[in-house]
Amino acid sequence: MDDAGHFPVLTQFVVEILAPVAKGSMIDCTVGLGGHAEALLEATGAALLVGIDLDESNLLKTKERLARFGSRVRLFEANFADIGEVMAQADLQQADVVLADLGVSSTQLDQGERGFSFQVDGPLDMRMRREGPSAADLVNHMDEKRLADIIFQFGEERCSRRIARAIVERRKAGRIERTGELADLVRSAIPGGGAREAIHPATRTFQALRIAVNRELESLQRLLDVLPRLLSVGGRAAIISFHSLEDRLVKQAFAAASQAGTCRLVTRKPLVATPEEVRRNPRSRSAKLRVMERIG
């Protein structure tokens, strides 16, 4: 369990599948609060773990959490899309294990000032690192068509045009600055206020904006493009995704590596959380784990 009751997802599967092949080096591309990293370090004898994260506050907590492993841990503040550069800094040519948990960390969701969630009202930000345009910049300056396209493509939101139109009309009266304000606006734009929805009606719009702000799918694709050649022979790559856009990219990339004869699929179908884990950690409900192994 992570700080303040936050659980890393699918940890049992991650350890069972990855620990046996971790002879020399492991890379946790999204080390977060160190939950998966700690479990892997405990399950392996002497393997080095390189942890990557864009969030400096996460890295500070993880450094403290993993301090007992000493020189076995090296942490880097970076985008996992730049894994090649990080490996060069760590003096690694290949790795036995590469893990990426693509979910936004619970700490980020729960901090209202980060602006990731409408559950806690805060400034409409959503940036993993405080640089570049924020969600508020997109919402207040992007033209209606482009905004609708982002909400549809990255959020798979059927009411994207209604929502974009409502945003453009609302911002004529002034900037939209708060997560709660945007969530209410989205709800009002959806017929019936999304009353029949199993999830909050703003969920898909917030997902879309977060993906756009952080260029998440672009970063994921860059990681997937280099993964096969970064693995040692017998090494494994594991990726945990949380929505269909991510999972589709992972599935396609792993299938292409398998067809090319460089890797084999360890998981023919994605592994998902057990009912017990879902009860303990509802955020694991949508998690899917896919694994491939380098063979040549």
N, C-alpha and C positions, 0 to 999 in steps of 0.2 A: 504494500500500500504506500502511495506517495504522501507528501505533506497534506495535512488538512483533509485526509480521507479521500484523496484522489488515487484511483487505481490505474496502473498501466494495463492495457487490454491484451488479451490472448497470451499472457505471459507464459503459461504452461506449454502451449504449443511452440512458442518462440524458443524456449530453452530446450525442449525435447528435440527439435529439428535442427537447431543451429549449434548448440554446445558440442555435440560429438565431432563436428568438423573444424572447430576452432583450435587449431594447433598453434598458430603464431600471432594472428592479428584479426581484430574485429573492428568494424566501423558502424557506429550508431549514428545515422544521418540526421536524426531528429531526437537528440538525447533528452531534451525536455528536463524533467526533474530527476532523471536517472533511474527510473524504475526498471525498465528492460535492461539497461546497462548493468545495474547492480546484480540482477538475477543471472545474467550471463557471466559476469566476473566470478560470482560465487560458484557457478557450475563448471567453470574451467580452471585449469591449473595455473598456467603462467601466461596466457595470451594477453597481448596488449589490446586495450580498447581505445579507439579514437572516437571521441564524441563531438558531434557538430550540432550547433543550434544558432539560429538568428537572434534569439532572445537573450540578452546579456544577463537579465535578472534570473532566468532559468539556469544559466551556466554557473552563476555564483552559488546558487543553492546546490547544484549538482556537484560542484567542486568540493563542497563541504561534505556532502553525502558519501562521495566516493573516495574521500581522503585516505581511508584505511587501506585502500589498494595501492597506494603509493605510486611508484613509477609505471605501474601497469596501465595508468589512465593519462590520456592527453586530451585536453578540451580545446575546441576552436570555435570562435564566433564567426560563422560564415553561413552562406546559403548552400544547401546540399547539392545544388546544381553545380557548384564549384568543387565537387569531391576530388577531382584530379589534382587541383592546386593544393587542397588540404593534405592529400596523401603525399604529395611532393614535400610539403613542409614537415610532415611526420616521417619522412624518409622511407616511405612504403611504395613499392611498385605494384603489389597486388595484395589482396586481403582474402582471408578464409571465410569471413562472414561480412555481409553488408545488410543492415537492417534499416528500414525506414517506416516509421509510424506517422502517417500523413494527417492524423487528427490534430485539431487545435487543442492545446493543452487545457486542462480544467482550470488552471490558474489564470490563463488568459481569458477564458470565458467568464470567469467569476469576478474579474477586476473591471468594474464599470468604467474606469478611466481609459481602458484600452479600446472600448467601443466595439467589441466583437459580438456582444449579445444584447438582445432586447430584454432579457430577463432582469438585468441590472441596468438602470438608466445611466447613460454616460455620454461623453462626446462621441460623435460619429467618426471614429478614426479607422480602426481595423488593420493598421499597419503592424506587421511583425517587427519591423525595425522602423524607427521614426525618421524615415526619409522618403521622398517622393510623394505623389498625390495621396491624400486620405480618401476614405469613403465619402466624407462630406464634400470634398472637391469634385468627385465624380457626380454625386447626386445634384450638386448645385450648378455645375457648369457643362455637363455633357448634353448633347442634343438629344431630343426625345427618341429618335430612331435608334441611335447607338445605345442609349440606356435600355431601351426595350430589348434590343438584341442581346445585351449582356445578361439581363435578367432571365431571358429565355434560354440562352445557350449554356450559361454557367449555373443557373438555378433550376432549369427545366420547369419553369413557371408558365403555366398555360395563360395566365392573366397578365403576362408581361406588358402588353401594350396599354392595358387599362392602368396598370401601376405606373408606368412611365409617364402617361398622360397626366395622372393625378399629381405626380411629383413636379412636373413642369408647371402645372397650374398653381400649385401651392407655393413654389419658390418665387413666384411673381410678387408675393407679399413679404418676402424676406428669406434669408438663408435657412435651410434645414440643418440644424446643428446637433440634435440629440438622437440617440438610438430609440428612445421611447416615442419621440415625435414621428420618426420614420415608420416605426412599427404600427402606430395608430393610423398613419396615412395609408399604408399598404392594406391594413385590415378594411378600411373604409372603401378602398378601390375594388375589392373583391366582392362579387355578388354574394349577398347573405353574410358578409363579414367573415367568410370561411368557417361558418358554424359547423359544417359537416366534416371539416378537416380533422384528421387524427393528430396533426401537428399544428403549431401556431401558424397562421396564414402568412406571417412575415419570414418564416424560416428559410424558404427558398430564395427570397430576395436578398436576405442577409448573406446567405452562402455565396450567391452570385457576386455580390459586391466584394466580399472578402477575397474570393478567387481572383477577381479582376485587379484589386488593389495590390495584391502580393504576387501576381503573375504565377499562381501556383501550378497550373497545368503546364505552363512553359518550363518551369523549373523541374517538374516531374519528368517531362519528356527528355530534358537534357540529362537527367540522371539515368533514365532508362537506356538512352543511346549509348552510354559508355559502360554500363554495368558488366556485360559479358567479359570484356577485356580487363576489367579491374579485379575480377575474381581469380584466385589461384585454381588450378585443376583440383576438383573435388570440393571447392568452396561453394558456399550457398548464399543467394540473395533472397531476402524476405521482405515483402512490402505489405503493410497493413493500410487498406484504403477504407474510406467511410462514405463514399457516394459513388454512383454509377459512372460518373465522368472519369474519376481516378481509376476505378477498377477496370474500366474498359481499356484505358491506356496500358495498364499493367498487364492485363490479359493478352493484349495484342503484342506487346513487346516480348513477353515471355514465350509466346507461341512462335514468334519470328526467330528468336534465339534457338528454340528447339528445332524448328524446321531447317535452320542453317547448320545444325549439327554441332554447335558450340556448347549447348546446354541441354539438360533434360528437365522436364517438369517433375518436381517432387510432389506437388499438389495438383492433381488433375482438375479438381474443383476447389474453390476457396474454402478454407477452414473458417468457421464462425464460432461465436461465443456459445458456451453451454447455457442452458436455462438458469443454472445456478449463478453463473457469472453475470448474466443479464439482470437477475434479481439484485445482486450485490452492486452492480455498476450498470445502470440503464444506458449509459453512453456507449457501452460495448455492443449494443443491439445491432448497429449497422456496420460493425467492423468486419472486414474480410481479409484474410491472410493468404497470400500466394507466395510460393517458394520455387526457385529453380536452382539447379546445380550445374556448375561448369564441368564439362566432360572433355573438352579439347579445344 
